[in-house]
Each structure stands twice: as C-alpha cells, then as structure tokens.
C-alpha cells in the first residue's frame, strides 16, 4: 500500500533491451540444485557400454554422459516423456546448463533411453557403490514391497480366449463380404476404389492381433500346467499311498486350456489387470517391486517388475536381485502378502532372517487409539498348522522383533510415496515387460540419485563426510561445483564421452541469452 502523497515506484520490466554481455548459466542455477551432483556422479562412471545414436551422416553425436545425466535429472524432477525432456532443454535453466546449451531432439532422447536399459542397470549398481564409498549405505536390514503402476494400455483392450475366437470368425466373414463388394465396385468402375481395400486391411490387422492373443493365452495355459504338474504328481502319490475312504476325492490334472476368465491385452500383451486393494478398481498395470535399505539410507537396492498381481512368489527373487556389492543382507521385512513357506525357509537356510506377519499389519502393530468401530474389524483368529507359520508368529511376538519390524512401513512405503507423488511416476511410458523393467530401473536410479544428494546435504561435518570422496567434499556452490568438474582428471582418455558443461571450450556455448 502506497502512503498518500508518495509516488509509486514500480520496477520496469524491460524485455526489449538486449544484454550487453553473455550471461553465465551457473549464476542462474541454485546453489543446492541436484544438477551438480548428477553431473559429477555420472562423470565418475564408465559409460563405454552405452550406445549412442549412429546417424550415418558423420554428424557430431551427443555424449552418453550428457544424455544419461539428462534422463536422471528429468526423471528426478517428474519429466518423463522424451518430448517434455526436449522442451526442458529450452525452458529449464538447470537442464539447459546440464546440456551445455544444446538441445537433443525427442527422437534422440527416446532412442537413447530405449537402447541403453542394460547399461542403466549397471549405473544403478554404481550409484550404490558410490553410496558405500561415501559411507552412507550399510546394508543389513532390508524392507521389500511392491506397488501397482499403470501400464501404457487400456483395460478395455482385454479379450478372453473364447471371445477372441468369436471375433476372428466375425472378421473373416466381414473380410469375405468386403472382398466381394470390392470386386463388384471394380466391375462397375465406381470412384474411390481405395476405400474398400483400406477397410479390408484394417479388419485383417485386427484379426491377426486376435489370433496372436489366442496363441498367447494357449501358451500361458500350457506353461501354468507345466508348473503345476510336479505338485499334481506329488498329490497323486500321496493319495495312492492312503487306503480306503482316506484316499479322498480324485485329484484333477492341471488344465492345459485357457480358462474362461483369462484374458490378453491387445496393446501391451505382458501387462495384467491388477488392483491395489479390494476397495480399488482394476487397472492395466505391472507389479513394481523394490528392496529398500532399512538401516537409515532408504536407498533402493533392487528394482524388479513382475506380471503377477500378488506378491506371494516375489520374495526370493527380490532378495536375490540385491547386488552382492551393496552388502550382505541379514534380515528382510515384508508384509503378509509375501507369506510363502518355501521361499521363507530357503532364505532363512542361508542365514537371512525373514520377518513376515501372518495377519494384516494393522493387527500386528495395533494403534492405541483405533478409529474404526470394534464391530467393523475383521479380527477372526486363525489356527495355523504349518510349522513355519507358528515359528514366525512366535518370532514376531518378542518386543525386539516388533521394534525391528516397525521399520518396514517407515522405509519402503515412503519410497513409493516419493516416486509416485513427488516425482510423479505413476504410469509407464513403454510397453512390454523388458522395456518396463528398464524404465522402472531408471526411475529408481533417479530416486537414488536424489536421495543420495539429500543424505549428503544433511550430513554433518565430521560424520558421513569423513568417508566422502575428496571431490564431493568441496564447499557447495555453483562456482565450487564447477571446480569439482574442472579439478578432476578424466578417468578415461579425453573424448566426447567425458562431457562436462563446465569444461574449457564450452563457455561460449553456455547461455548466450539475448532478446
């Protein structure tokens, strides 16, 4: 509010006068921005396994270090599509600095991401090794959980085996009818002769997709029957060993034909219909698994993608996916959805303690002030007979075990919350389990980079920083961060792969903003 008698003083927004001298982009990027850490972390990696786009025109290619840094930084800030990545190289000051004022097109970014998922998985491990070098990662207790992430496909494109067969017959009849109409139109010499062949081709393509869906469902049914055959034979032997009426009912062999409710998606055949809980709707999704360090760092140690809607068979695979370089796992914390006797006993035989409640976590860790009415709680006691279940109940009854298990919900659950709500990663952009696995690894790599940067920022002098590399222990500012990059000698011979936006010779290309 301007006092009476005083003239208003307003800043003049002059957009027409050009800048006399080039601006320095590093002065425009915040001191504590993640971009400095991402650039330095990627520069420490051996990126010779990465493939760059080969155009065959002898054009200068974008270096792998810049492209990987671009993907990590954009994913960490919720920019996932290649077109938005390209736009960020123009609009986002930090991304513009990262790319040294160059602008890769969306096709180059998309292709680089699609062709380098194996190398991204290797970088995932190198970030964990860096965390150990910085003494911020001490693997011992691990939390494992899964979350449903939407696939790049509509659930309305699902079709059952029986319905696919009906549609194939209908399409064949329609194609035959259209062929007859096309012949009649040719004889009469009618105009627009290309319209009917186009309609025929569209129906034939849909027919091929439906026939392929039928073949996939048949293969799935055969694979399922093969997996169940050993269990079927065991049950038959046990039945034959019993006498008289103790034999029980006849054991049915595994069904080798697709069931009435089995379906296949025509857009992404490897995705499945899943839902988060009984209160949620079904969505076309993948089951994204993560093993998270529960000893303080909350870094993702392994990232897997499963096509199974539940977590019953995922425990052993999740634990074994943790690289040995990260450290030795002593204990695993999981929820009741991972209750699988064979896998629990297999891990415990290797000296890995598993903590898995037999009831819902809300019942195991009961709140003192429960909001739900007593008559609405499902707390019917279950009499477990399996020895491993009884032992697990006894183990979790001790105060020490309950305190240890309480770490689960405060380690792995916040990781999913950050990836989904803060980073905004709620749906995959690619299709097929292999590509989706690579995209999930990239999202977790971006999360780990962001988390590692936060841990280092919060570390008190003389604590974790005693173990930091000398290069990263420098004072934090845009200028000092540049000195990180300029002071270090390249690990490999100088080439396009040793890219740095702050290296000598790049200053002329950085941020010449003129209006």
LUMVOSE-705194 format. One record per residue (C-alpha): residue number from 1; x, y, z. Coordinates in steps of 0.02 Angstrom, whole numbers. Each point is the difference from the previous one (the first is absolute). Layout:
N
(NUM, (X, Y, Z))
...
# end
This chain:
515
(1, (0, 0, 0))
(2, (71, 170, -51))
(3, (-14, 141, 127))
(4, (-95, 156, -51))
(5, (110, 127, -84))
(6, (134, -126, -50))
(7, (34, -46, -181))
(8, (-14, -181, -52))
(9, (167, -85, -38))
(10, (-20, -149, -115))
(11, (135, -107, -78))
(12, (11, 25, -186))
(13, (-18, -169, -89))
(14, (110, 38, -151))
(15, (-2, -150, -117))
(16, (62, 89, -155))
(17, (174, 59, 49))
(18, (130, -133, -44))
(19, (127, -58, 128))
(20, (170, 78, -30))
(21, (100, -151, 60))
(22, (-38, -187, -4))
(23, (-81, -65, 157))
(24, (81, -140, 101))
(25, (-127, -141, 22))
(26, (81, -59, 161))
(27, (-51, 165, 80))
(28, (-181, -41, -41))
(29, (0, -176, 74))
(30, (-30, -14, 188))
(31, (147, -45, 111))
(32, (-83, -156, 69))
(33, (-70, -62, -166))
(34, (9, -187, -34))
(35, (74, 31, -173))
(36, (179, 21, 64))
(37, (-6, -166, 92))
(38, (-76, -91, -148))
(39, (134, 64, -119))
(40, (141, -46, 118))
(41, (-73, -173, 40))
(42, (-19, -45, -184))
(43, (174, 66, -40))
(44, (71, -128, 123))
(45, (-77, -145, -97))
(46, (71, -104, -140))
(47, (-126, 31, -139))
(48, (87, -94, -140))
(49, (-141, -129, -3))
(50, (-128, 132, -49))
(51, (-56, 11, -180))
(52, (-13, 169, -83))
(53, (-110, 40, -148))
(54, (91, -39, -162))
(55, (-76, 104, -140))
(56, (123, -45, -138))
(57, (21, 182, -48))
(58, (160, 31, 101))
(59, (-94, 127, 106))
(60, (68, 36, 174))
(61, (-90, -114, 124))
(62, (-60, 43, 174))
(63, (114, -83, 130))
(64, (-70, -139, 110))
(65, (44, 93, 161))
(66, (-108, 148, -50))
(67, (-146, -107, -58))
(68, (1, -108, 157))
(69, (13, 154, 112))
(70, (-146, 76, -94))
(71, (-110, -154, 28))
(72, (45, -17, 185))
(73, (-27, 184, 38))
(74, (-163, 8, -97))
(75, (-69, -158, 80))
(76, (47, 65, 172))
(77, (-101, 157, -37))
(78, (-153, -84, -72))
(79, (39, 24, -186))
(80, (-19, -171, -80))
(81, (-52, 14, -182))
(82, (135, 30, -130))
(83, (-96, 148, -73))
(84, (-7, 84, 171))
(85, (186, -40, 22))
(86, (35, 92, -161))
(87, (-108, 147, 54))
(88, (93, 8, 166))
(89, (165, 29, -92))
(90, (-76, 166, -56))
(91, (-107, 50, 150))
(92, (89, -68, 154))
(93, (158, 96, 47))
(94, (79, -148, 92))
(95, (-34, -119, -145))
(96, (68, 130, -121))
(97, (158, 10, 105))
(98, (11, -190, 8))
(99, (-9, -11, -190))
(100, (125, 143, -24))
(101, (-132, 98, -96))
(102, (-25, -140, -126))
(103, (-171, -73, -39))
(104, (-17, -187, -40))
(105, (-161, -36, -92))
(106, (-131, -115, 74))
(107, (38, -141, -121))
(108, (183, -2, 53))
(109, (-48, -1, 184))
(110, (-129, -138, -23))
(111, (118, -110, -99))
(112, (142, 24, 124))
(113, (-114, -51, 143))
(114, (-72, -149, -92))
(115, (169, -71, -56))
(116, (96, 19, 164))
(117, (-105, -80, 135))
(118, (133, -132, 35))
(119, (130, 137, 25))
(120, (-122, 95, 112))
(121, (-12, -154, 112))
(122, (190, 2, 14))
(123, (-5, 185, 49))
(124, (-130, -45, 132))
(125, (133, -111, 81))
(126, (134, 134, -15))
(127, (-106, 125, 95))
(128, (-15, -127, 142))
(129, (188, -23, -3))
(130, (21, 189, 11))
(131, (-117, 1, 151))
(132, (110, -130, 85))
(133, (155, 103, -43))
(134, (-83, 149, 81))
(135, (-40, -109, 152))
(136, (-186, 36, -17))
(137, (-54, -179, -39))
(138, (18, -143, 123))
(139, (-107, -144, -58))
(140, (-65, -115, 135))
(141, (-187, 14, 21))
(142, (-102, 15, -160))
(143, (-184, 41, -28))
(144, (-86, -77, -151))
(145, (-166, 49, -75))
(146, (-90, 23, -165))
(147, (-112, 133, -75))
(148, (-116, -1, -150))
(149, (49, 120, -140))
(150, (-113, 24, -150))
(151, (53, -72, -167))
(152, (-7, 97, -163))
(153, (-158, -93, -52))
(154, (-187, 9, 26))
(155, (-89, -133, 101))
(156, (-140, 6, -129))
(157, (118, -80, -127))
(158, (-3, -167, 93))
(159, (-78, -150, -85))
(160, (-34, -177, 61))
(161, (46, -156, -99))
(162, (-180, -42, -41))
(163, (-47, 177, -51))
(164, (156, 16, -108))
(165, (-54, -156, -95))
(166, (-174, 72, -28))
(167, (71, 165, -64))
(168, (121, -89, -117))
(169, (-144, -92, -83))
(170, (-100, 162, -14))
(171, (149, 92, -77))
(172, (28, -140, -126))
(173, (-181, 14, -56))
(174, (14, 191, -11))
(175, (161, -11, -102))
(176, (-80, -123, -120))
(177, (-150, 114, -20))
(178, (110, 153, -31))
(179, (102, -94, -130))
(180, (-158, -39, -95))
(181, (-51, 184, 7))
(182, (172, 52, -61))
(183, (-14, -117, -151))
(184, (-173, 68, -42))
(185, (63, 180, 15))
(186, (144, -40, -118))
(187, (-118, -73, -129))
(188, (-114, 152, 8))
(189, (149, 120, -2))
(190, (-59, 97, 154))
(191, (102, 145, 68))
(192, (109, -7, 157))
(193, (64, -178, -28))
(194, (125, 14, 146))
(195, (-131, 14, 136))
(196, (-51, -183, 3))
(197, (179, -71, 1))
(198, (37, 116, 146))
(199, (-149, -70, 97))
(200, (53, -177, -43))
(201, (179, 31, 60))
(202, (-61, 75, 164))
(203, (-106, -153, 38))
(204, (137, -120, -49))
(205, (122, 86, 119))
(206, (-125, -15, 142))
(207, (-27, -183, -44))
(208, (187, -32, 10))
(209, (8, 83, 172))
(210, (-143, -108, 64))
(211, (79, -159, -67))
(212, (163, 48, 83))
(213, (-94, 30, 164))
(214, (-74, -175, -12))
(215, (174, -75, -25))
(216, (67, 95, 151))
(217, (-142, -62, 110))
(218, (32, -179, -57))
(219, (185, 16, 40))
(220, (-36, 73, 172))
(221, (-119, -144, 39))
(222, (130, -129, -51))
(223, (136, 86, 103))
(224, (-114, 7, 152))
(225, (-44, -184, -20))
(226, (184, -44, -11))
(227, (37, 96, 161))
(228, (-143, -87, 90))
(229, (43, -175, -64))
(230, (130, -40, 134))
(231, (-122, 50, 138))
(232, (-137, -103, -85))
(233, (109, -155, -8))
(234, (48, 19, 183))
(235, (-182, 9, 52))
(236, (-42, -153, -105))
(237, (139, -101, 84))
(238, (-60, 54, 172))
(239, (-178, -50, -44))
(240, (53, -170, -65))
(241, (97, -32, 161))
(242, (-160, 18, 101))
(243, (-127, -141, 13))
(244, (-188, -12, -11))
(245, (-104, 155, 29))
(246, (155, 93, 61))
(247, (52, 22, -181))
(248, (-121, 146, -18))
(249, (-61, 72, -163))
(250, (85, -32, -166))
(251, (139, 125, -38))
(252, (-37, 101, -157))
(253, (148, 20, -121))
(254, (56, 176, -47))
(255, (-108, 81, -134))
(256, (96, 33, -160))
(257, (-134, 109, -79))
(258, (-28, 185, 38))
(259, (-131, 33, 133))
(260, (-159, 95, -32))
(261, (64, 153, 97))
(262, (176, 4, -72))
(263, (31, 144, -117))
(264, (135, 85, -102))
(265, (24, 184, -37))
(266, (14, 48, -183))
(267, (105, 155, 37))
(268, (125, -67, 128))
(269, (-15, -188, 6))
(270, (115, -19, 151))
(271, (-96, 117, 116))
(272, (-138, -64, 112))
(273, (-160, 58, 82))
(274, (45, 42, 181))
(275, (-70, 99, 144))
(276, (83, 71, 155))
(277, (-130, -64, 122))
(278, (-179, -58, 13))
(279, (-56, 181, 6))
(280, (87, 48, -162))
(281, (-50, -23, -181))
(282, (94, -116, -119))
(283, (129, 83, -113))
(284, (116, -64, -135))
(285, (162, -2, 99))
(286, (166, -76, 46))
(287, (56, -51, 175))
(288, (156, 106, 36))
(289, (107, -78, 137))
(290, (134, 87, 104))
(291, (121, -51, 138))
(292, (45, 150, 108))
(293, (139, 21, 127))
(294, (-82, 10, 173))
(295, (159, 49, 93))
(296, (-17, 187, -29))
(297, (40, 41, -181))
(298, (-169, -52, -77))
(299, (88, -33, -166))
(300, (-77, -123, -122))
(301, (113, -154, -9))
(302, (-94, -98, -133))
(303, (-140, 45, -122))
(304, (-101, -135, -88))
(305, (-161, -5, -100))
(306, (-119, -147, 14))
(307, (-157, -44, -97))
(308, (-76, -90, 151))
(309, (-139, 97, 85))
(310, (49, -61, 174))
(311, (167, -7, 90))
(312, (-6, -181, 58))
(313, (138, -63, -115))
(314, (110, 157, -6))
(315, (98, -5, 164))
(316, (146, -109, -50))
(317, (23, 84, -169))
(318, (-1, 173, 80))
(319, (132, -46, 129))
(320, (112, -89, -125))
(321, (-9, 152, -115))
(322, (95, 102, 130))
(323, (180, 12, -66))
(324, (134, -77, 110))
(325, (102, 160, -21))
(326, (-131, 93, 102))
(327, (31, -107, 154))
(328, (-63, -156, 88))
(329, (-184, -8, 47))
(330, (-31, -60, 178))
(331, (-189, 26, 17))
(332, (-148, 32, -116))
(333, (-160, 88, 52))
(334, (-156, -37, -105))
(335, (-188, 10, 21))
(336, (-120, -147, 7))
(337, (-19, -2, -189))
(338, (173, -81, -14))
(339, (-46, -149, 111))
(340, (76, -145, -97))
(341, (67, -144, 104))
(342, (122, -68, -129))
(343, (80, 167, -36))
(344, (8, 53, 183))
(345, (85, -163, 49))
(346, (120, 11, -148))
(347, (59, 174, 54))
(348, (12, -46, 183))
(349, (105, -152, -46))
(350, (127, 124, -71))
(351, (6, 98, 163))
(352, (-123, 138, -53))
(353, (-133, 29, 133))
(354, (-173, 34, -72))
(355, (-130, 98, 96))
(356, (-172, -30, -76))
(357, (-160, 20, 103))
(358, (-139, -124, -23))
(359, (-135, 133, 19))
(360, (-24, 175, -67))
(361, (128, 125, 60))
(362, (-135, 104, 85))
(363, (-36, -148, 113))
(364, (183, -39, 35))
(365, (44, 181, 42))
(366, (-164, 53, 79))
(367, (-30, 184, 31))
(368, (-47, 50, 176))
(369, (-138, 114, -63))
(370, (-86, -97, -140))
(371, (-126, 102, -101))
(372, (-98, -145, -73))
(373, (-146, -65, 103))
(374, (31, -165, 86))
(375, (-141, -90, -93))
(376, (77, 44, -171))
(377, (170, -78, 30))
(378, (40, -166, -81))
(379, (98, -82, 140))
(380, (-54, -181, -8))
(381, (142, -107, 70))
(382, (74, -129, -117))
(383, (74, -164, 63))
(384, (159, -23, -103))
(385, (68, -176, -17))
(386, (153, 26, -111))
(387, (158, -6, 110))
(388, (80, 149, -86))
(389, (-153, 107, 33))
(390, (0, -46, 186))
(391, (184, 44, 13))
(392, (-28, 165, -87))
(393, (-141, 46, 121))
(394, (112, -41, 149))
(395, (145, 101, -72))
(396, (-107, 155, -30))
(397, (-73, -10, 175))
(398, (162, 61, 80))
(399, (21, 188, 32))
(400, (167, 4, -93))
(401, (-77, -76, -156))
(402, (-148, 118, 6))
(403, (115, 151, 14))
(404, (102, -63, -147))
(405, (-154, -37, -104))
(406, (-68, 175, 33))
(407, (137, 65, -117))
(408, (-87, -76, -151))
(409, (-139, 127, -20))
(410, (117, 148, 28))
(411, (128, -54, -130))
(412, (-74, -82, -154))
(413, (-170, 85, 5))
(414, (71, 178, -6))
(415, (108, -51, -149))
(416, (-154, -44, -101))
(417, (-84, 159, 61))
(418, (146, 107, -61))
(419, (13, -88, -168))
(420, (-187, 13, -32))
(421, (-51, 163, 84))
(422, (158, 108, 1))
(423, (81, -59, -161))
(424, (-170, -35, -78))
(425, (45, -171, -72))
(426, (-171, -86, -3))
(427, (-2, -80, -172))
(428, (124, -82, -117))
(429, (28, 79, -170))
(430, (70, -156, -85))
(431, (-80, -169, -36))
(432, (58, -177, 32))
(433, (75, -68, 161))
(434, (181, 19, -56))
(435, (-19, 185, -44))
(436, (-107, 33, 153))
(437, (137, -80, 107))
(438, (126, 121, -74))
(439, (-113, 148, 31))
(440, (-29, -52, 182))
(441, (189, -17, 25))
(442, (22, 175, -71))
(443, (-133, 71, 117))
(444, (83, -84, 150))
(445, (171, 61, -59))
(446, (-69, 178, -3))
(447, (-73, -25, 174))
(448, (165, -67, 67))
(449, (95, 148, -73))
(450, (-122, 121, 79))
(451, (6, -92, 166))
(452, (189, -12, 1))
(453, (13, 186, -34))
(454, (-120, 34, 145))
(455, (98, -113, 118))
(456, (162, 88, -43))
(457, (-81, 171, 21))
(458, (-65, -49, 173))
(459, (162, -83, 58))
(460, (85, 93, 141))
(461, (185, 46, -22))
(462, (111, -133, 74))
(463, (-132, -137, -11))
(464, (-43, -78, -168))
(465, (109, 126, -91))
(466, (158, -78, 70))
(467, (-25, -140, -124))
(468, (-51, 108, -148))
(469, (110, 12, -152))
(470, (108, 156, 10))
(471, (-81, 66, -157))
(472, (-175, -2, 76))
(473, (56, 72, 165))
(474, (31, 171, -77))
(475, (-105, 149, 58))
(476, (-168, 0, -86))
(477, (-38, 142, -119))
(478, (-17, 16, -188))
(479, (179, 61, -13))
(480, (72, -134, 113))
(481, (-106, -133, -86))
(482, (80, 53, -162))
(483, (170, -19, 81))
(484, (-50, -181, 43))
(485, (-14, -33, -186))
(486, (151, 103, -56))
(487, (120, -61, 134))
(488, (-22, -187, -28))
(489, (101, -92, -131))
(490, (-106, -103, -120))
(491, (-1, -184, 44))
(492, (10, -43, -186))
(493, (88, 85, -146))
(494, (-79, 163, -49))
(495, (-141, -27, -124))
(496, (-179, 46, -30))
(497, (-47, -123, 138))
(498, (88, 109, 130))
(499, (-128, 137, -19))
(500, (-14, 145, 120))
(501, (-98, 158, -26))
(502, (129, 94, 102))
(503, (157, -60, -88))
(504, (109, 126, -90))
(505, (-57, 36, -175))
(506, (-184, -13, 46))
(507, (-20, 173, 75))
(508, (-43, 78, -167))
(509, (-146, -120, -21))
(510, (-74, 24, 172))
(511, (-149, 114, 17))
(512, (21, 141, -122))
(513, (-173, 68, 36))
(514, (-41, 149, -109))
(515, (-171, 71, -32))
# end
